[in-house]
Amino acid sequence: YNKTIITTLLREKYGFDDVVCTDWGLITDLHMGDVLWPARAWGVERLSEAERVLKVLDAGVDQFGGESCPNYVLELVASGQLSEARIDQSVRRLLKQKFELGLFDDPFVDEARVPEVFGSAQSAAAGLASQSRAMTLLKNSNNVLPLQGQPKILVKNMDGEVAANYAQVVDSPEAADFAILRLDTPWVPVDTKNQFALGFHHGDLDFKEEAKAEILALCKKVPTIVVIYLDRPAVIPEISAAAYALLADFGASDTAVLNTLFGKAQPEGKLPFELPSSMDAVRAQRTDVPRDSKDPLYPFGFGLRY
């Protein structure tokens, strides 16, 4: 709905003349089974659905996400509130992409080549490299990383068979030179009948006492390299302090993680958000101000290198 951002800034100042698509569900209410999701028409809740369509198009948008209401566009054109010239602007942008993709000149694909194109060794290697490069090194005590030689390692939440390609895998902290512990940022499922929302991660960002105690106990027994998946900004001050090294990933296979830990790939990532120092700091944040938590554990943009 923001014409200043979409047209004045994006299109006029920065010269962007390609397709702008809205997020889903901004015009009409969304029904998912017995669950109703009201339209997320923030700031224009009092407008009718047709008026919302007009305002979105006036802002410079070309495509409505998750909507099926072409009748409003037809009504607006018929009433003279929306010009066909404005429709043509968006149609040109949409058709331009289709022509560039060859969807008219060569619309069909060779099904026999699908495994070759989408499962090629080159594509797999590029995906693996991207996973490793995105990893963000947060702590590296005594420059322990990258690991050298064939250390004895204990792995937790990681495929031991994969790890055995890099080092000698043992089954106890006492026998290990290092432990490698993979973690997910804590979350709890939302209590809802909405099947879509069931996939969302909710709740506090810190590990509660029992889980945290187990992690810290391992760190006391053996130098532990913690690898944490940051789908959300975890609150991990005690774990960070206890870990011998700390690496963040944003969705990576065990192979990609181990390539980074053993120096076959370099961690090049930077934090896309700050990691708060406590849940109290999280709760004290303002919802409309970025990077304003008190004394963050790791600031936005932080990332070490080997």
N, C-alpha and C positions, 0 to 999 in steps of 0.2 A: 504493500500500500504506500510505500515511501517514495514519492516522486523525486525528492531531493537526492536520495541515494542512487536510485535506479537510473533516472534520466540525467539530472544535473551533474552528478558525480561520475557515475559509471559510464554513461553513454557520451555525454558532452565533454567532460573534462578528460576522461581517459580513452575516449574513442572506441569503446566496446560496441560492436554492432552485430553481435551474435545473439543467440537465444537466451532469454531469461525465463526460468521456470520457478513458480512459487513452491513453497513447501506444501505438504498435503493437508487438505481439509480447512482451507481458509475462507471458503465461500458458504458451503452448506454443511449441515449437521451430518455426521457419519454414523451409520448404524452397522454394528458388528454383532450379529446374533441378537441377543436381548439387550446389548449394551449400546447406549447412546453417547457419542462423543460430540459435544457442541462444537460448532465451527470456531476455530481459533482466529476469530476476526478481531484481534486486539485493537482497541481504539475506535473501531467502527461497528461495534455490536448493535448499535441502533439503526444502522442502515439495513435496507432490505437486501435480499440476496442479489437481485438485479443491480442495485446500486453498488454493491461490493464489486461485482464484475466490472462495472464501468470504472470504478475508482482504481482497480488493479490495472486495467488496460491503460488508463490515463497515466498511471505511474510509470509505464514503459515495459510491462510484462508481456511475454509472448505466449506463455503456456501455463495452464492451470494444473497444479499437481493434485491427483486424486479426486478430480471432479468430473461429473458427467451432467453438465447443464448447458448444452449449446443453445437451448431454447432462450436463455437470457440474452445471449449474444444476438440472436435473430430478432428478439423483441426490441433490443436497444437500437439496432440498425433500422428496423421498421419505423420506430418512433422518431428517428432522426437524432437521437442522443449520441449515437456512435456512427462514425463515418466508415464507409467501405475502404477509404484510403488508409485509415488507421489499421483496419484488418489486413489490408495488403502488406503493410509494413512487416507485421509478424509472419504472415504467410511466406514472404520472400526469405526471411531469416530461416524459417523452418525448412523450406524447400531447398535452400542453398546447402544446408547440411546433407540433405538426402542426395542431392546431385553430387556433392563432393565424395560421398560414400559409394557412389555408383549404383544406387538403388533403382534407378530408372534404366540406365544403359546396360547394366549387368546385374539384374536383381537376384539371380539364383547362385547358390554356392555348390561346389563339388563336395558332396557328402563324404566321399571317400578320402578327402584330404583333411577332414576335421581332426582326426587324431594327430596328423602330422603338424598341423598349424597350431593347435591348442595344447598339444602334449609334447612338443619338441624339446629336445635337450637344451636348446638355446633359451627357450621360454622358461623352463624350469630353473636354469642357472640364473637367469635375470631375476626371477622371483626370490630365489634363495639369497642372492646378493642384496636385494632390496630389504629383506627382513633383517639381515645382519647390519647393514649400514644404518638402519633406523634405530638400532639399539643405542641406549644412552647410558654411558658410564657415569655413575654418581659417586662411587668411592672405590679406591684402589690402594689399600694399605701396603706400604713397602713395595709398591709396583709389582704386586703378586701377579697381576695380569699383564700380558698374556701368560698362561701357564706354560711351563717349559718341560720338555722331556716326556716321561711316562709316569706321572705321579699316581699314587694310589688314591682313588676318589670314591666317596660314598655319594650316591645320587638319590635324591628324593623328588618325587613327582616328575620323573624323567625316565625315558626308556633306557634301561641298562644296556641293552644290546647295541643301541646307537652309541652310547657313551663308551662302550668297549672298543670302538674304533679309534678312540683318542687317548685312552689311558687305561690303567688297570683298575677295574671296578671291584670294590670290596663291599662287604655287607655289614660292617660295624664302624662306628666312629673311632673306636680304639685302633683299628687297623688302617685308618685312612690318613693321608696327608692333608686332604681337603674334603669338605663336603660341598656338593652343589645342590642347592635347594631352590626349586621353582615354586613361586607363589602367584596366586591371583589376588588382586585387590578385593577386600571383603565386600560382600553384598548379601542382601536378603531378597527373596521373591516378594513381589507386591501382592497383596490380598485383593484380587479382582476377578471378575468373570470375563474380563476382556482378554481374549486369547493373544492379541497383539501385545498388550502391555505385560503379559506374563514373561515375555522375553527381556524386559527391561531390568537393569540392575539398580537396586534401591538400597537405602539404609546407610548406616554409619560407614566411614571409610577406614576405621582402625580395626586391628585385630583385638578381639576380646581376650580376657585373661587366660582361659585355658589354651586357646590356640597360640597366643603370644608366648605363654610360658614354655610350650613345647618347642617353639622356634628358638627362643633364647637358650633353652637347655642344650640344644644341638650346637649352637654357637659357642657355648662354654666348653664343650667336649672336644671340638675340632675346629680349626679355621674354616669358616663357612662362607662360601660365595653365594649370595642371595640374588636370584634373578626373578624380578616381579613384573607381572603383566599389568600395565597401567591403562586399563580401559577406563578407569576413573583415577583421580589424584589421591593415592593412598596416604594415610597418616601413619607413618612408621618410624618415629624418632628412636624408640628403643631398639628396634630391629636394625636400623641404620647404624646405630652406635655399636651394636654387638657384631655385626657382619664384618668379615675381613675384607670383602669387596661387595659392591652393590651395583647391579646392572638392571636397567629397566628395558622391557620390550613392549611392543605395541601389537603383538600378534606374531609369534615366530615359532618355527618348528624346533625340535631338539637339535637337529643338525645345524640350523642357523645359529642357535645359541652357542653350541659347542665350537663352531667355526670361529666365533668371536672370542670365546674364552681362551682358545688355544692359538690365537693369533693368525688364523687363516683369513680372517676378515677384521676390519677395523670398525669399532663403534663410532659412528659419526653423528648420532642423534643429539638433539637439544630438546629439553623439556618443553612441551607445548603448553604447559600450565605449571604453576608452582605447586610444590608438595607442602601442604600445611603442617604445622608443628603439633597441632592438637585438634580434637573435635570442638573444643571451646572456641578455638580460632576460626574454625569453619562456620560455626553457628553465629559468630559475631560479624562475619562478612556481610557486606551489602550485596543484594542480588543483582544490582545493575552496575557494579563497579568491578572491573577485572583486577586480579592480582593485588588484592587489598587485605589478605590475611596477615595477622600479626606474627612477625618473626618466622617466616616460612622456613621449613627445614632445608629445602632446595628451591631457589628462585626460578622463575620463568626463564627459559633459555639456557639453563645450566647444562653442561655436559663436558666431561673430561675426554682426553685422548690418551692413547698409549704413547 
